[in-house]
Amino acid sequence: MSIEPRARVAPERVLPGPVPMAPETAAQQRVVQRICARVVPGMEVGVAELPPGGLQVWIDTPAPPAEHESWVLYHRMAREVALVGWHCEADADRLLVLGWSAACLHNRVRLLQSGLRRLTDFGPTAQRAVQLDGRDPDGRPAAELVADVCASIERRLRWPERLAELHGFERGSGLPHLQLLLAQVTGLEAKVAGACEEHLVMARVLARAVCEHYALHADLIRAQREVLAESRRWVHASSMIRGSATARPSSTGGGRPHMGLAERRIAASVINHGVPRATPAAVTPRVGHADLEEGAR
């Protein structure tokens, strides 16, 4: 008896599993999650990868908000996310976060430059720190009071919280012009973060000094007046320096050099500031065009 041989059974096919999310997409998702959670506090925000590329964001609550309210919330989230440099599209149902936008990155550069110019003015921070931001020092440990004052000033500065949302996020692009913009943004962010840290250092020093003076004299107004008088020289020290060769022209600085807090304290501690405004004509050497160009550098 002949037996027909059995047909060969094809091996079982293993269906491919879900494709793991790219590290840069996962990092972008965390950043967008932080930003949107700040914009809509008290609400759960869902973030997921968009199949063609990008992210989609939605408000993940059991009772969804009304259409008008959700439209407002999604557009607020779109505005804050776009300030990082991404192109966003929002409607009443969800927010789409797509790729880098040259227009949005240019806008971020302008915002960072404007913030850096504002941070050169230490006066408002000094006033709030000396006034202890309206807090009463009676019956409170000095360390706790100083920490509260610094936290309040940090919230007023706004930039530290927004820059912290981008912590650990490596930004890049395959397009050269976007690479240049991202590099410029990263450099400006580092400068803004450093300027904010100087404001917080100054606030900590002044608030602690007020607490120490108050502990000696039990007169808060006197303590505030004395600490503010001591700090006024180095808070406004940039106005003492004129005609510096390192001065960088700006629309608001009147040609003064950009000075950090440590530089201002050093400038306030020396006797002679800068160089004379004019040199007598009799001793002014005549220079050629080459010398002028060399001095301009």
C-alpha positions in Angstrom: 0.0 0.0 0.0 1.4 3.3 -1.0 1.0 6.3 1.2 1.0 9.7 -0.3 3.7 11.7 1.4 2.5 14.6 3.6 2.9 18.1 2.2 5.5 20.2 3.9 3.9 22.6 6.4 5.1 26.2 6.1 6.7 27.5 9.3 4.5 29.6 11.4 4.7 33.3 10.7 5.5 35.6 13.6 3.7 38.9 13.3 5.9 41.9 14.0 5.4 43.6 17.3 5.0 47.3 17.9 7.8 49.4 16.7 9.7 50.9 19.7 9.5 54.7 19.9 12.6 56.5 18.9 14.6 58.1 21.8 14.2 61.6 20.3 10.4 61.1 20.0 10.2 59.9 23.6 12.1 62.9 24.8 9.9 65.2 22.8 6.9 63.6 24.3 8.1 64.2 27.8 8.8 67.9 27.0 5.3 68.4 25.4 3.7 66.6 28.4 5.4 69.0 30.9 4.4 72.1 28.9 0.8 71.1 28.5 0.5 70.1 32.1 1.6 73.5 33.1 -0.9 75.2 30.8 -3.9 73.2 32.0 -3.2 72.5 35.7 -5.4 70.0 37.4 -6.2 68.1 34.2 -4.7 64.9 32.8 -3.0 65.3 29.4 -2.5 62.4 27.1 0.4 62.5 24.6 1.0 59.9 21.9 3.0 59.5 18.7 1.2 60.5 15.5 1.7 57.7 12.8 2.8 60.0 10.0 5.2 61.8 12.3 4.8 64.1 15.3 2.7 64.0 18.4 -1.0 64.3 19.2 -2.1 65.8 22.5 -5.6 65.5 24.1 -7.2 66.3 27.5 -7.7 62.9 29.1 -10.5 63.5 31.6 -13.6 61.4 32.3 -15.9 64.3 31.6 -14.4 66.2 28.6 -14.7 70.0 28.8 -17.3 71.9 26.6 -16.3 72.5 23.0 -15.7 76.2 23.5 -13.5 75.6 26.6 -11.5 72.8 25.0 -10.9 75.0 22.0 -9.4 77.7 24.3 -7.3 75.1 26.2 -5.9 73.5 23.1 -4.9 76.8 21.6 -3.2 77.8 24.8 -1.2 74.6 24.7 -0.4 75.2 21.0 0.9 78.7 21.8 3.2 77.5 24.6 4.5 74.5 22.6 5.1 76.7 19.6 7.3 78.9 21.7 9.7 76.1 21.9 10.0 76.1 18.1 7.5 73.4 16.8 4.8 73.9 14.3 1.4 73.2 16.0 -2.2 72.8 14.8 -5.1 72.9 17.2 -8.8 72.4 17.1 -11.6 71.6 19.6 -10.6 67.9 19.8 -6.8 67.7 20.0 -3.4 69.4 19.5 -1.0 68.2 16.8 2.7 68.9 17.4 4.7 68.6 14.1 8.3 69.3 13.1 10.5 72.3 13.7 9.4 75.5 12.2 11.8 78.2 11.1 9.3 80.9 11.9 8.7 79.6 15.4 12.4 79.2 16.1 13.0 82.8 14.9 10.3 83.9 17.3 12.0 82.0 20.1 15.3 83.7 19.4 13.6 87.1 19.6 11.9 86.2 22.9 15.2 85.0 24.4 17.0 88.1 23.3 14.3 90.3 24.8 14.4 88.3 28.0 18.2 88.7 28.2 17.9 92.5 27.8 15.3 92.6 30.6 17.4 90.5 32.9 20.2 93.1 32.8 18.1 95.2 35.1 18.7 94.0 38.7 16.7 96.8 40.3 13.2 95.2 40.5 14.7 91.9 41.9 16.7 93.9 44.5 13.6 95.8 45.6 11.5 92.6 46.0 14.3 90.8 47.8 14.9 93.7 50.3 11.1 93.9 50.9 11.1 90.2 51.5 8.4 90.0 48.8 5.9 91.3 51.3 6.5 88.6 53.9 6.7 89.1 57.6 10.0 88.0 59.2 8.5 87.7 62.7 8.5 84.2 64.1 9.9 82.5 61.0 13.3 80.9 60.6 15.6 83.1 58.3 16.5 80.1 56.1 12.8 79.4 55.4 12.0 83.0 54.7 14.9 83.4 52.3 13.9 80.2 50.5 10.3 81.5 50.1 11.5 84.8 48.8 13.8 83.2 46.2 11.0 80.8 45.1 8.6 83.8 44.6 11.2 85.7 42.6 12.0 82.6 40.5 8.3 82.4 39.6 8.3 86.1 38.6 11.3 85.6 36.4 9.3 82.9 34.5 12.2 81.7 32.4 13.6 79.2 35.0 10.4 77.1 34.9 10.2 77.1 31.2 13.8 76.2 30.7 13.5 73.4 33.2 10.9 71.8 31.0 13.5 71.4 28.3 16.1 69.8 30.7 17.9 66.9 29.1 16.2 67.4 25.7 18.7 67.2 22.8 17.4 69.1 19.8 18.6 68.5 16.3 17.5 68.6 12.7 18.6 67.2 9.3 18.2 70.6 7.7 21.3 72.9 7.9 19.3 76.2 8.4 17.3 74.6 11.2 20.5 73.3 12.8 21.9 76.9 12.9 18.7 78.2 14.5 18.6 75.4 17.1 22.2 76.1 18.0 21.4 79.8 18.4 18.4 79.0 20.6 20.5 76.7 22.8 23.2 79.3 23.3 20.7 82.0 24.2 18.9 79.7 26.6 22.2 79.1 28.4 22.8 82.9 28.7 19.2 83.4 30.0 19.6 80.6 32.5 22.8 82.1 33.8 21.3 85.6 34.1 18.3 84.1 36.0 20.7 82.4 38.4 22.4 85.7 39.1 19.1 87.2 40.0 18.4 84.4 42.4 21.8 84.6 44.0 21.4 88.3 44.5 17.9 87.8 46.0 19.3 85.2 48.4 22.1 87.5 49.5 19.9 90.5 50.0 17.1 88.7 51.8 19.5 87.0 54.2 21.2 90.4 54.9 17.8 91.9 55.7 17.1 89.0 58.1 20.5 89.5 59.8 20.0 93.2 60.2 16.5 92.7 61.5 17.8 90.2 64.1 20.2 92.8 65.4 17.9 95.9 65.5 14.4 94.5 65.4 13.6 97.4 63.0 12.5 96.0 59.6 12.4 99.4 57.8 15.8 100.3 58.9 17.2 96.9 57.9 15.6 97.2 54.4 17.0 100.7 53.9 20.5 99.8 55.0 20.7 96.7 52.9 19.3 98.5 49.8 21.8 101.3 50.3 24.7 98.8 50.5 23.6 97.0 47.4 22.7 100.0 45.2 26.3 100.7 44.1 26.9 97.2 42.6 23.3 96.6 41.4 23.7 99.7 39.2 27.4 99.4 38.5 27.0 99.1 34.7 26.1 102.8 34.5 29.6 103.7 35.8 31.4 102.1 32.9 31.6 104.3 29.8 33.6 104.1 26.6 34.6 100.5 27.1 36.1 98.8 24.1 34.0 95.7 24.9 30.8 97.6 24.8 28.2 96.1 22.5 25.5 98.3 21.0 22.0 97.6 21.9 18.6 99.2 21.5 18.1 99.7 25.2 21.6 99.7 26.7 22.9 102.9 25.2 26.2 101.2 24.2 27.0 99.9 27.7 28.7 96.5 28.0 26.6 93.6 29.1 27.6 92.9 32.7 26.8 90.1 35.0 26.3 90.4 38.7 29.9 89.5 39.6 31.3 92.0 37.1 29.1 94.7 38.6 30.3 94.0 42.1 33.9 94.2 40.9 33.2 97.4 39.0 31.6 99.0 42.0 34.7 98.2 44.2 37.3 100.0 42.0 38.0 103.7 42.0 38.5 104.4 38.3 35.8 103.3 36.0 36.5 103.1 32.3 38.7 105.4 30.3 38.4 109.2 29.6 35.7 110.1 27.2 37.9 112.2 24.9 41.6 112.5 24.3 43.1 116.0 23.7 43.7 116.7 20.1 47.3 117.6 20.6 48.2 114.1 21.7 45.7 112.2 19.6 47.8 110.0 17.2 46.7 109.9 13.6 45.9 106.4 12.4 45.2 104.9 9.1 42.3 102.8 8.0 44.1 99.6 8.9 44.6 100.8 12.5 41.0 101.8 12.8 39.8 98.4 11.7 42.2 96.7 14.1 40.9 98.8 17.0 37.3 98.1 16.1 38.0 94.4 16.7 
